[in-house]
Amino acid sequence: MKVVIDEKIPYLKNALQGMGMDVVALPGVEIGREDVADADALFVRTRTVCNEELLSGSKVRFIGTATIGYDHIDSAYCASNGISWCNAAGCNAGAVLQYVQSVIYQWVLERRRSLQGLVLGVVGVGEIGSRVVAWAESVGLTVLKNDPPKALSGACGFVSLDDIAKKCDIVTFHPTLSRDGDFPSYHLADSAFFNSLAHCSLLINASRGPVVDNAALLVHATSNHSMDIALDVWEGEPDINLSLLNRCFVSTPHIAGYSAEGKVNATRIVLNAFALFFGYTDALPELQLPSPIHPVVEASSESEALLRIYSPLDDSRTLKENPAGFEELRNNYNLRREPSAFSIIVTK
């Protein structure tokens, strides 16, 4: 069985070869019609658009995307042409939580603020947003949640986006990207949203670039110097707005979810789905991560420990120094480890 994969999906090539598959590994942006014409399955990330242009006339019956987002897959085309697909929902929730924690802790440290008394708005309360809510409440932040589909289903405790804009000191975005339907998230944060912000001091987007209208954000930020911005995702990636890049407190090349744990989780999820679809019944290859070189972290506080494990300022500095290298920085990112990989000792 022939399988074409994005060469940057960690651990996948060896695992598939161990299952007896004929594997062709290519850069995601270079996977084309000729490559997939005689392939039975395709494993991708967000840079490979799986639509009629790519898939028409191919043998592909299964697509696994090792990402949470799936807006790069034309689901309607797949459904009408008998192509099954799966995403890796929740795979990097721990990594994105780590990113948000580190951004907020770094911001508090740099701006000499206290978390106490601040109101955090979480827009999109799925797997990632739920974890952000739980963490924020555990450290004493007041949390407001916005998720219209969940609110419509009868879930309690949700507020409008207007309430988020008017009441929150920090706003972080975690919806999936959708351009249609009852609750589109494309340009969810637009000029009207920014004009209604009352006292937001930090805005974070680690979901999808087009969830936030980057042009409108830059206009707002230019006239509101008191608001800091942390962007991991951008409209037009990898060709990003340099003025907005330089205005950001933290700017990173779409790596919020790039932990070793998250990558292993993603590979495991799509492998399981692939095996189930094709009726593979043997035991799947084990995907094990080694212990960190320095597995014990001592610090005077949890926030200090988390920043020792990962500070977003290093990644931000690297991107600002080389914005043209966005794709290279992302593709060759040195996968960080999540806090769960360490023994954290807080010394008071």
Buried (B, 14 or more C-beta within 10 A) or exposed (E): BBBBBBBBBBBBBEBBBEBEBEBBBBEBBEBEEEBBBEBBBBBBBBBBBBBEEBBEEBEBBBBBBBBBBBBBBBBEBBEEBEBBBBBBBBBBBBBBBBBBBBBBBBBBBEEEBEBEEBBBBBBBBBBBBBBBBEBBEEBEBBBBBBBBBBBEEEEEEBBEBEBBBBBBBBBBBBBBBBEEEEEEBBBBBBBEBBEBBEEBBBBBBBBBBBBBBBBBBBBBBEEEEEBBBBBBBBBEBBEBBEEBBEBBBBBBBBBBBBBBBBBBBBBBBBBBBBBEBBEBEEEBBEBEBEEBEEEEBEBEEBBBBBBBBBBBBEBBBBBBEEBEBBBEBBBEBEBBBBBEBBEBEEEE
